[in-house]
Amino acid sequence: MTHRVGNVIATPFRNITIQIQGRDTTGPGDAKPLPPATGASAVLDNELIHVDRLVLGPGQSTGAHAHARSHLLVAVHGGDLQIEPDGQVAARLAMQPGDFDWHTGPYRHSITNVGASPFEAIEVVWK
């Protein structure tokens, strides 16, 4: 596919392209399912991927949740986060718009907005 994108107004335009090249071949793991992430709302679901929009205000957390297969978190509006992977040490992550965080295979974690402004991202989970 060939296409052209342009900005016809004075405010910045950001475009993030994610190319889905196929199914995830990693196993789904045997972790018991957790509730969906707090702050997440589904925006796309098809045979290859599931996409959530994630919005966290300052101090808000997704709570513990799991992804059965590989997933990609892409910042739409940046922020300062604390990522707490299951069984690992928590890490701070400063994300700018367009920054991403990739994990191969099953993954359990929580995300907390430790910054002073809202954080927004999309989370793509392969099936």
Contacts in CASP RR format, 6 or more apart in sequence:
PFRMAT RR
TARGET T0000
AUTHOR 0000-0000-0000
METHOD contacts of the structure
MODEL  1
MTHRVGNVIATPFRNITIQIQGRDTTGPGDAKPLPPATGASAVLDNELIH
VDRLVLGPGQSTGAHAHARSHLLVAVHGGDLQIEPDGQVAARLAMQPGDF
DWHTGPYRHSITNVGASPFEAIEVVWK
5 13 0 8 1.000
5 15 0 8 1.000
6 13 0 8 1.000
7 13 0 8 1.000
14 97 0 8 1.000
14 98 0 8 1.000
16 74 0 8 1.000
16 76 0 8 1.000
16 98 0 8 1.000
18 72 0 8 1.000
18 74 0 8 1.000
18 124 0 8 1.000
20 48 0 8 1.000
20 49 0 8 1.000
20 124 0 8 1.000
20 126 0 8 1.000
22 48 0 8 1.000
22 126 0 8 1.000
23 48 0 8 1.000
23 126 0 8 1.000
23 127 0 8 1.000
24 69 0 8 1.000
24 70 0 8 1.000
24 105 0 8 1.000
24 126 0 8 1.000
24 127 0 8 1.000
26 69 0 8 1.000
26 70 0 8 1.000
26 104 0 8 1.000
26 105 0 8 1.000
26 106 0 8 1.000
27 69 0 8 1.000
27 105 0 8 1.000
27 106 0 8 1.000
28 68 0 8 1.000
28 69 0 8 1.000
28 106 0 8 1.000
29 68 0 8 1.000
29 105 0 8 1.000
29 106 0 8 1.000
31 66 0 8 1.000
31 68 0 8 1.000
31 106 0 8 1.000
31 108 0 8 1.000
33 66 0 8 1.000
33 68 0 8 1.000
34 64 0 8 1.000
34 65 0 8 1.000
34 66 0 8 1.000
34 108 0 8 1.000
35 65 0 8 1.000
36 52 0 8 1.000
36 65 0 8 1.000
37 52 0 8 1.000
37 54 0 8 1.000
37 62 0 8 1.000
37 63 0 8 1.000
37 65 0 8 1.000
37 111 0 8 1.000
37 123 0 8 1.000
38 60 0 8 1.000
38 61 0 8 1.000
38 62 0 8 1.000
38 63 0 8 1.000
39 54 0 8 1.000
39 55 0 8 1.000
39 56 0 8 1.000
39 60 0 8 1.000
39 62 0 8 1.000
40 52 0 8 1.000
40 53 0 8 1.000
40 54 0 8 1.000
40 62 0 8 1.000
40 123 0 8 1.000
41 52 0 8 1.000
41 53 0 8 1.000
41 55 0 8 1.000
42 50 0 8 1.000
42 51 0 8 1.000
42 52 0 8 1.000
42 53 0 8 1.000
43 51 0 8 1.000
43 52 0 8 1.000
43 53 0 8 1.000
43 122 0 8 1.000
44 50 0 8 1.000
44 51 0 8 1.000
45 51 0 8 1.000
47 127 0 8 1.000
48 126 0 8 1.000
48 127 0 8 1.000
49 124 0 8 1.000
49 125 0 8 1.000
49 126 0 8 1.000
49 127 0 8 1.000
50 124 0 8 1.000
50 125 0 8 1.000
50 127 0 8 1.000
51 122 0 8 1.000
51 123 0 8 1.000
51 124 0 8 1.000
51 125 0 8 1.000
52 122 0 8 1.000
52 123 0 8 1.000
52 125 0 8 1.000
53 120 0 8 1.000
53 121 0 8 1.000
53 122 0 8 1.000
54 62 0 8 1.000
54 73 0 8 1.000
54 111 0 8 1.000
54 119 0 8 1.000
54 120 0 8 1.000
54 121 0 8 1.000
54 122 0 8 1.000
54 123 0 8 1.000
55 118 0 8 1.000
55 119 0 8 1.000
55 120 0 8 1.000
56 62 0 8 1.000
56 111 0 8 1.000
56 112 0 8 1.000
56 113 0 8 1.000
56 118 0 8 1.000
56 119 0 8 1.000
56 120 0 8 1.000
57 113 0 8 1.000
57 117 0 8 1.000
57 118 0 8 1.000
57 119 0 8 1.000
58 113 0 8 1.000
58 115 0 8 1.000
58 116 0 8 1.000
58 117 0 8 1.000
58 118 0 8 1.000
59 112 0 8 1.000
59 113 0 8 1.000
59 114 0 8 1.000
59 115 0 8 1.000
60 112 0 8 1.000
60 113 0 8 1.000
61 110 0 8 1.000
61 111 0 8 1.000
61 112 0 8 1.000
61 113 0 8 1.000
62 110 0 8 1.000
62 111 0 8 1.000
62 112 0 8 1.000
63 110 0 8 1.000
63 111 0 8 1.000
64 84 0 8 1.000
64 86 0 8 1.000
64 108 0 8 1.000
64 109 0 8 1.000
64 110 0 8 1.000
65 108 0 8 1.000
65 109 0 8 1.000
65 110 0 8 1.000
66 86 0 8 1.000
66 106 0 8 1.000
66 107 0 8 1.000
66 108 0 8 1.000
67 103 0 8 1.000
67 105 0 8 1.000
67 106 0 8 1.000
67 107 0 8 1.000
67 108 0 8 1.000
67 125 0 8 1.000
68 106 0 8 1.000
68 125 0 8 1.000
69 105 0 8 1.000
69 106 0 8 1.000
69 125 0 8 1.000
69 126 0 8 1.000
69 127 0 8 1.000
70 102 0 8 1.000
70 103 0 8 1.000
70 104 0 8 1.000
70 105 0 8 1.000
70 107 0 8 1.000
70 125 0 8 1.000
70 126 0 8 1.000
71 102 0 8 1.000
71 103 0 8 1.000
71 107 0 8 1.000
71 123 0 8 1.000
71 124 0 8 1.000
71 125 0 8 1.000
71 126 0 8 1.000
72 100 0 8 1.000
72 101 0 8 1.000
72 102 0 8 1.000
72 103 0 8 1.000
72 123 0 8 1.000
72 124 0 8 1.000
73 100 0 8 1.000
73 101 0 8 1.000
73 102 0 8 1.000
73 111 0 8 1.000
73 121 0 8 1.000
73 122 0 8 1.000
73 123 0 8 1.000
74 98 0 8 1.000
74 99 0 8 1.000
74 100 0 8 1.000
74 121 0 8 1.000
74 122 0 8 1.000
74 123 0 8 1.000
74 124 0 8 1.000
75 95 0 8 1.000
75 96 0 8 1.000
75 97 0 8 1.000
75 98 0 8 1.000
75 99 0 8 1.000
75 100 0 8 1.000
75 119 0 8 1.000
75 120 0 8 1.000
75 121 0 8 1.000
76 97 0 8 1.000
76 98 0 8 1.000
76 120 0 8 1.000
76 121 0 8 1.000
76 122 0 8 1.000
77 97 0 8 1.000
77 117 0 8 1.000
77 118 0 8 1.000
77 119 0 8 1.000
77 120 0 8 1.000
77 121 0 8 1.000
78 95 0 8 1.000
78 96 0 8 1.000
78 97 0 8 1.000
78 99 0 8 1.000
78 119 0 8 1.000
78 120 0 8 1.000
78 121 0 8 1.000
79 94 0 8 1.000
79 95 0 8 1.000
79 96 0 8 1.000
79 113 0 8 1.000
79 115 0 8 1.000
79 117 0 8 1.000
79 119 0 8 1.000
80 92 0 8 1.000
80 93 0 8 1.000
80 94 0 8 1.000
80 95 0 8 1.000
80 113 0 8 1.000
80 114 0 8 1.000
80 115 0 8 1.000
80 119 0 8 1.000
81 92 0 8 1.000
81 93 0 8 1.000
81 94 0 8 1.000
81 95 0 8 1.000
81 111 0 8 1.000
81 112 0 8 1.000
81 113 0 8 1.000
81 114 0 8 1.000
81 115 0 8 1.000
81 119 0 8 1.000
82 90 0 8 1.000
82 91 0 8 1.000
82 92 0 8 1.000
82 93 0 8 1.000
82 111 0 8 1.000
82 112 0 8 1.000
82 114 0 8 1.000
83 90 0 8 1.000
83 91 0 8 1.000
83 92 0 8 1.000
83 93 0 8 1.000
83 101 0 8 1.000
83 109 0 8 1.000
83 110 0 8 1.000
83 111 0 8 1.000
84 90 0 8 1.000
84 109 0 8 1.000
84 110 0 8 1.000
84 111 0 8 1.000
84 112 0 8 1.000
85 91 0 8 1.000
85 107 0 8 1.000
85 108 0 8 1.000
85 109 0 8 1.000
86 108 0 8 1.000
86 109 0 8 1.000
92 114 0 8 1.000
93 101 0 8 1.000
95 101 0 8 1.000
95 119 0 8 1.000
95 121 0 8 1.000
113 119 0 8 1.000
END
